[in-house]
Amino acid sequence: MTNATKTLSAILFIFVALTVGVKLASHPSASKAFRGTIVNVDTARVNKMIINSPTKNKKITLQKKSHGWKVSGGGSKTLYPADHRRVSRALGMLTHLDVKAIATRNPKNYTRYKADSTGTKVLLMNGNKQLAGLIIGAPQFVSRRQFNNYVRPIGNKTVYAVNGFLRPAFSTSVNQWRNKKVWKLNRSKISAIDFKFPADSSYTIKKVDGGKWISNRDTLKQNKVNSILRQFTPLRARSFIDSLSVSNFSKPLYTVQLHLANGNQKTLRIKPLNGQKATFEAIASGYPYVFTLNISEWNSTVLASRKTLLKKKKK
């Protein structure tokens, strides 16, 4: 065997070894062995989660209080009700990471994977005690429908590639974490709705025996009424405008009043948000925040004209 042949054989051996190593690291059995061990923490003990994105200079703090999770942003002490389902999903994602491969153990490569100060840092706390921490780094494109994400446990040298795109789930926007449910009404308990619109376009719809809806004795299309009811059961905010206060909200363009079977009423007041062609600002009775709604969605359902609801009469 010549020296050239020996050299080629050695290169081939190294290449095969590296290929086998990569396959083993990304094999389902390897993934199963890693799964759930990157962030090894009892989520029942977690009562605080801190998310810090240095590149955006934003920080989110989620705290578990006696009445559920609360969220605050930056250095603000103002706490808002958080979406507990989103918090639970985020904790579940961290404790069930599906590892595909080991990317590196060399600190010199951390920046390449954004697994250092350039990544999003997530801390899981019990009071002031840190239970676990993770740096969510850069995404890895796998295919048109699949992404991996690089992550590194704080205090660990290993950078892993895990299944999924994690960063959207750990947003540093307060609005993304807030509970957007304004009302939760029982649809069957809504007996009538008043639509107070500009000029002479106001009208009322009522539920009659058999569950049918009418307006001024005219029968209404049930699918159109259902679309209206879906917007209120539950009523959900699109976002919030914390720079505005409920007490200063004036001159609504539209007012929608719901009458319930028990005699209670719920009122929603709406007007276009200044400078925003696609957004309404709104307030609702019993709700302490000014919030936004999507104009096109609401114009096509709740704010539609009476004429669009009328059922065509048979000739």
C-alpha positions as CSV (number, residue, x, y, z in Angstrom):
1,M,0.0,0.0,0.0
2,T,1.4,3.3,-1.1
3,N,1.7,6.4,1.2
4,A,-1.0,8.1,-0.9
5,T,-3.4,5.2,-0.5
6,K,-2.7,5.1,3.3
7,T,-3.5,8.8,3.5
8,L,-6.7,8.4,1.6
9,S,-7.7,5.5,3.8
10,A,-7.1,7.5,6.9
11,I,-9.1,10.4,5.6
12,L,-12.0,8.1,4.7
13,F,-11.9,6.5,8.2
14,I,-12.1,9.9,9.9
15,F,-15.0,11.0,7.6
16,V,-16.9,7.8,8.3
17,A,-16.3,8.2,12.0
18,L,-17.5,11.8,12.0
19,T,-20.6,10.8,10.0
20,V,-21.5,8.1,12.4
21,G,-21.0,10.4,15.3
22,V,-23.3,13.0,13.9
23,K,-26.0,10.4,13.1
24,L,-25.8,9.0,16.6
25,A,-26.0,12.5,18.1
26,S,-29.1,13.3,16.1
27,H,-30.7,9.8,16.2
28,P,-34.1,9.5,17.8
29,S,-32.7,7.3,20.6
30,A,-30.2,10.0,21.4
31,S,-32.9,12.6,21.3
32,K,-34.9,10.5,23.7
33,A,-32.0,10.2,26.0
34,F,-31.6,14.0,26.1
35,R,-35.3,14.8,26.2
36,G,-36.4,16.6,29.4
37,T,-32.9,16.7,30.9
38,I,-31.7,20.1,29.7
39,V,-33.9,22.0,32.1
40,N,-34.5,19.6,34.9
41,V,-36.9,21.4,37.3
42,D,-40.2,20.8,39.0
43,T,-42.4,23.4,37.4
44,A,-44.7,23.3,40.5
45,R,-41.9,25.0,42.4
46,V,-41.5,27.8,39.8
47,N,-43.2,31.0,40.9
48,K,-41.2,33.5,38.9
49,M,-39.9,33.5,35.3
50,I,-37.5,36.3,34.1
51,I,-36.9,36.7,30.4
52,N,-34.1,39.1,29.3
53,S,-33.2,40.0,25.8
54,P,-30.1,42.2,25.9
55,T,-30.1,42.9,22.2
56,K,-33.5,44.7,22.6
57,N,-32.8,45.9,26.2
58,K,-36.1,44.4,27.3
59,K,-37.0,42.4,30.3
60,I,-40.1,40.5,31.3
61,T,-40.9,39.3,34.8
62,L,-43.7,36.8,35.3
63,Q,-44.8,36.2,38.9
64,K,-47.2,33.7,40.4
65,K,-49.5,35.3,42.9
66,S,-52.4,34.1,44.9
67,H,-54.8,35.0,42.1
68,G,-52.7,33.7,39.2
69,W,-49.8,34.8,37.1
70,K,-48.9,38.5,36.7
71,V,-46.6,40.1,34.2
72,S,-44.5,43.3,34.3
73,G,-42.1,44.8,31.9
74,G,-38.7,46.5,32.3
75,G,-38.3,48.4,35.5
76,S,-42.1,49.0,35.9
77,K,-43.8,47.9,39.1
78,T,-47.2,47.7,37.4
79,L,-48.5,44.2,37.3
80,Y,-51.0,43.0,34.7
81,P,-52.9,39.7,34.7
82,A,-51.0,37.2,32.6
83,D,-52.3,34.5,30.3
84,H,-51.7,31.4,32.5
85,R,-52.1,29.1,29.6
86,R,-49.2,30.8,27.8
87,V,-47.0,30.6,30.9
88,S,-47.8,26.9,31.4
89,R,-46.9,26.2,27.7
90,A,-43.7,28.1,28.1
91,L,-42.7,26.1,31.2
92,G,-43.7,22.9,29.4
93,M,-41.5,23.7,26.4
94,L,-38.5,24.3,28.6
95,T,-38.9,21.0,30.6
96,H,-39.6,18.9,27.5
97,L,-36.9,20.0,25.0
98,D,-36.4,17.6,22.2
99,V,-32.7,17.5,21.5
100,K,-31.6,16.8,18.0
101,A,-27.8,17.2,18.3
102,I,-24.9,18.7,20.2
103,A,-23.7,21.8,18.4
104,T,-20.6,22.6,20.4
105,R,-18.9,22.5,23.8
106,N,-16.4,25.2,22.9
107,P,-17.1,28.7,24.4
108,K,-15.3,30.3,21.4
109,N,-18.3,29.2,19.3
110,Y,-21.0,30.5,21.5
111,T,-21.5,33.8,19.6
112,R,-22.0,31.8,16.4
113,Y,-25.0,30.1,17.9
114,K,-26.1,33.2,20.0
115,A,-25.6,31.0,23.0
116,D,-24.0,33.8,25.0
117,S,-25.0,37.4,26.0
118,T,-26.5,37.8,22.5
119,G,-29.2,35.2,23.2
120,T,-32.4,35.4,25.2
121,K,-31.9,34.5,28.8
122,V,-34.7,32.7,30.7
123,L,-34.5,32.2,34.4
124,L,-36.8,30.0,36.4
125,M,-37.1,31.0,40.0
126,N,-38.6,30.2,43.4
127,G,-38.7,33.5,45.1
128,N,-35.1,34.8,44.8
129,K,-33.6,31.3,44.3
130,Q,-32.7,30.3,40.8
131,L,-33.9,26.8,40.0
132,A,-32.7,26.7,36.4
133,G,-31.7,28.9,33.5
134,L,-31.4,28.7,29.7
135,I,-30.1,30.8,26.9
136,I,-32.2,30.6,23.8
137,G,-30.0,31.2,20.9
138,A,-30.3,31.4,17.1
139,P,-32.8,29.3,15.1
140,Q,-31.5,26.6,12.7
141,F,-33.3,26.2,9.4
142,V,-33.9,22.5,8.7
143,S,-36.6,22.6,6.0
144,R,-39.5,24.9,4.9
145,R,-41.6,23.5,7.7
146,Q,-39.1,22.7,10.3
147,F,-36.8,24.8,12.5
148,N,-34.4,23.8,15.3
149,N,-33.2,26.2,17.9
150,Y,-29.8,26.4,19.6
151,V,-29.9,26.5,23.4
152,R,-27.4,26.4,26.2
153,P,-28.2,25.7,29.9
154,I,-26.7,28.5,32.1
155,G,-23.7,27.1,33.9
156,N,-23.2,24.4,31.2
157,K,-20.7,24.5,28.3
158,T,-22.8,22.5,25.9
159,V,-24.9,24.1,23.2
160,Y,-27.7,21.9,21.9
161,A,-29.9,22.0,18.8
162,V,-33.5,21.3,19.9
163,N,-36.6,20.9,17.9
164,G,-38.8,23.9,17.2
165,F,-38.4,27.7,17.1
166,L,-38.4,28.9,20.7
167,R,-37.9,32.6,20.6
168,P,-41.6,33.6,19.8
169,A,-42.7,31.7,22.8
170,F,-40.4,33.8,25.1
171,S,-41.3,37.2,23.8
172,T,-40.1,40.3,25.7
173,S,-43.3,42.2,25.0
174,V,-45.6,42.6,28.0
175,N,-48.7,42.6,25.7
176,Q,-47.8,39.2,24.4
177,W,-48.0,37.7,27.9
178,R,-51.1,39.6,29.1
179,N,-54.4,37.9,29.6
180,K,-56.5,39.2,26.7
181,K,-59.8,37.9,27.8
182,V,-62.1,40.9,28.5
183,W,-65.4,39.0,29.1
184,K,-66.4,35.4,29.3
185,L,-70.2,35.2,28.7
186,N,-72.5,32.2,28.3
187,R,-73.8,32.6,24.7
188,S,-77.1,31.1,25.6
189,K,-77.7,33.8,28.3
190,I,-77.5,36.7,25.8
191,S,-81.1,37.7,25.1
192,A,-80.7,40.9,23.1
193,I,-78.1,43.2,21.6
194,D,-78.4,47.0,21.0
195,F,-76.3,48.4,18.2
196,K,-75.9,52.2,18.6
197,F,-74.4,53.4,15.4
198,P,-73.9,56.8,13.7
199,A,-76.8,58.7,12.1
200,D,-80.0,56.6,11.9
201,S,-78.3,53.2,11.4
202,S,-78.9,51.9,15.0
203,Y,-80.9,48.7,15.6
204,T,-81.6,46.0,18.1
205,I,-81.7,42.2,17.7
206,K,-83.6,39.9,20.1
207,K,-83.7,36.2,20.8
208,V,-87.2,34.6,20.7
209,D,-88.7,31.2,21.4
210,G,-86.9,28.4,19.7
211,G,-83.5,30.2,19.8
212,K,-84.2,32.3,16.7
213,W,-83.1,35.9,16.4
214,I,-85.2,38.8,15.1
215,S,-85.0,42.5,14.5
216,N,-88.2,44.5,14.3
217,R,-90.1,41.3,13.5
218,D,-87.7,40.4,10.7
219,T,-86.0,37.0,11.0
220,L,-82.2,37.1,11.0
221,K,-79.6,34.8,9.4
222,Q,-78.5,32.5,12.2
223,N,-74.9,32.2,10.8
224,K,-74.6,36.0,10.9
225,V,-75.9,36.2,14.5
226,N,-73.5,33.4,15.5
227,S,-70.6,35.4,14.1
228,I,-71.6,38.3,16.3
229,L,-72.0,36.1,19.4
230,R,-68.6,34.5,18.9
231,Q,-66.9,37.8,19.2
232,F,-68.3,38.2,22.8
233,T,-68.0,34.6,24.0
234,P,-65.4,35.4,25.0
235,L,-64.6,38.9,24.1
236,R,-60.8,39.2,23.6
237,A,-58.5,42.1,23.2
238,R,-56.1,42.2,20.4
239,S,-53.6,44.4,22.4
240,F,-53.6,47.2,25.0
241,I,-53.0,50.9,25.1
242,D,-51.6,51.6,28.5
243,S,-51.0,55.3,27.6
244,L,-54.8,55.8,27.6
245,S,-57.2,55.5,30.5
246,V,-60.7,54.3,30.6
247,S,-61.9,57.4,32.4
248,N,-60.7,59.6,29.5
249,F,-62.3,57.6,26.8
250,S,-64.9,59.8,25.1
251,K,-67.2,60.0,22.1
252,P,-67.3,56.4,20.9
253,L,-68.3,55.9,17.3
254,Y,-70.1,52.7,18.1
255,T,-71.7,51.4,21.2
256,V,-72.8,47.7,21.6
257,Q,-74.9,46.8,24.6
258,L,-75.6,43.2,25.5
259,H,-78.7,42.2,27.6
260,L,-78.4,39.1,29.6
261,A,-81.1,36.7,30.8
262,N,-80.5,37.6,34.4
263,G,-81.2,41.3,33.7
264,N,-77.5,42.4,33.7
265,Q,-76.0,44.4,30.8
266,K,-72.6,44.5,29.3
267,T,-71.5,47.5,27.2
268,L,-68.7,47.9,24.7
269,R,-67.6,51.3,23.3
270,I,-65.5,51.5,20.2
271,K,-63.9,54.2,18.0
272,P,-61.0,54.2,15.5
273,L,-57.6,54.6,17.0
274,N,-55.9,57.9,15.9
275,G,-53.6,57.3,12.9
276,Q,-54.4,53.6,12.7
277,K,-56.5,52.5,9.8
278,A,-56.7,48.8,10.9
279,T,-57.3,49.3,14.6
280,F,-60.1,50.2,16.9
281,E,-59.6,51.3,20.5
282,A,-62.3,50.2,22.9
283,I,-63.4,50.0,26.5
284,A,-65.8,47.5,28.1
285,S,-68.0,47.7,31.2
286,G,-66.2,46.2,34.2
287,Y,-62.8,46.1,32.5
288,P,-60.1,48.4,33.7
289,Y,-58.0,48.7,30.5
290,V,-58.2,50.4,27.1
291,F,-57.7,47.8,24.5
292,T,-57.6,47.3,20.7
293,L,-59.7,45.4,18.2
294,N,-59.2,44.5,14.5
295,I,-61.2,46.9,12.4
296,S,-61.8,44.6,9.4
297,E,-62.8,41.7,11.6
298,W,-65.3,43.7,13.6
299,N,-66.7,45.6,10.6
300,S,-67.5,42.3,8.9
301,T,-69.3,40.9,12.0
302,V,-70.4,42.9,15.0
303,L,-70.6,46.3,13.2
304,A,-72.3,45.1,10.1
305,S,-75.5,46.8,9.0
306,R,-78.9,45.5,9.9
307,K,-79.6,44.8,6.2
308,T,-76.8,42.2,6.1
309,L,-78.4,40.2,8.9
310,L,-81.8,39.9,7.4
311,K,-83.0,36.5,6.2
312,K,-84.3,36.6,2.6
313,K,-88.0,36.2,2.5
314,K,-89.3,33.4,0.3
315,K,-91.4,34.6,-2.6
